[in-house]
Amino acid sequence: QVRLVESGGGLVQAGGSLRLSCAASGSTSNINAIGWHRQIAGKQRELVGVSNDGGTTNYADSVKGRFTISRDNAKNMVYLQMNNLKPEDTAVYYCYARALFGPIPITSWGQGTQVTVSS
């Protein structure tokens, strides 16, 4: 199994920046994709972006050009740099990882961290 712990959320004014961190532990060598989702109040959880082991990183259209995912595999860390934040980015942000155990993919989630953007 993979355990994920997020940090770095908080309150920021529109136009500001925040960086979220996610520490992975456990069966990290089985991870083949790691990234971020978010859940806006009253809405379903949605993909923010994902970094794949093949080297590709995909982002939701709503955050392209503003958010960047980076990984430090030596430290088992993944980061979400969020720039030019907007009030509509206010959400609980969840780190997630997909790991393969044989042919079986298992998704793990962090506990979430609140990001609030004031106008």
N, C-alpha and C positions, 0 to 999 in steps of 0.2 A: 504494500500500500504506500501511497504518497501522502504526506502531511504538508499543508500549506498554511503559512501565517503571513497576513498582510500588515502593513503599517504605512503611515504617511498621509492619511486622510486629514481633513480639517475644513476650515472655513476660509474662503478666499474671495476677493472681489472680482467681478467680471473683468476679463483681460489679463488676469494674473496667471500664475503657474503653480503647479504642485507636482511632486514626484511621489508615486506610490512604489512601495517595495514589497516583494513577496519572497519569503524564504521557504525553500522546499527541503524536505527531509524524507528519510525512508528509502523506498526503492526508486531513487531518482534516475538511476541508469536505465530504467524502463520507460522514461518519459520520451514521447516522440512529438509532443506539441504542448506548449504552455502559453498562457495568455490571460486575457481579462474579459470579463463580462461586467455588466452593470444592470441594476434594477432601479428604475425610476418609480417613485411612489405611485401605486395604482396600475402599474404596467408590468408586462412580462419581462423577465430577464432577457437581455440582449447582448450580442457579441460586441465587444469593443475592438479587439484585435487578438491575433494569435500568431505566435512564432513557431514555425515548423522546423523539424530537424533537418529538412532538406535545404534550409537557409532562406526560405521565403517567409515573409511576414505579411499578413493580410489585415486590413482595417475596415471598419464600418465606414460608409460614406460620410456619416455625420462627424467623424473625427479625423478623417484624412487631412494631412497637412498640419494638424494641430497636435496630435498625440503620436508618441513614438514608443515602441516596445524595444527594450534591450535586454540581453541576457549576459550573465556572468556564470558560465557553466562551472568554472573552478570553485565558485562559492555557492553554487546551487541557488542563485538569485535571479529574479526577473523583475524588471522595472517598467513602470508606465510613466513616462514624462508627458505631462499635460500642459500645453501652452495655450494662450489666448482663450482661457476658459469662459464659458457662457453659462448663464443661469440654467439653461436647459441641460447642462452637464451634471446638474445636481442629482445625485443617486448614491446608492450603496454599490461600491465596486468590489468585485469578487475575483480573486485569482483562481485560475483553474488549470489543471494539467490532465492530459490524456496519456496514460501509460499502457503499454502492451505487456501482458503476461501470457506468453505463447500467442495464440490467435485471438485472445480476448482483450478488448480495450476496456479500461476502467477509468472513469473520470473522477477526479478528486477536486474538492472545492475548499477554499479558505473560508473564514468566518465572516468576511466582508469588512469594509471600512467606509465610513460615510465621507462623502465629498459634498460640500455645500458651497455654491457659487452665488454670491449676492450681487444684485444689480445696482 
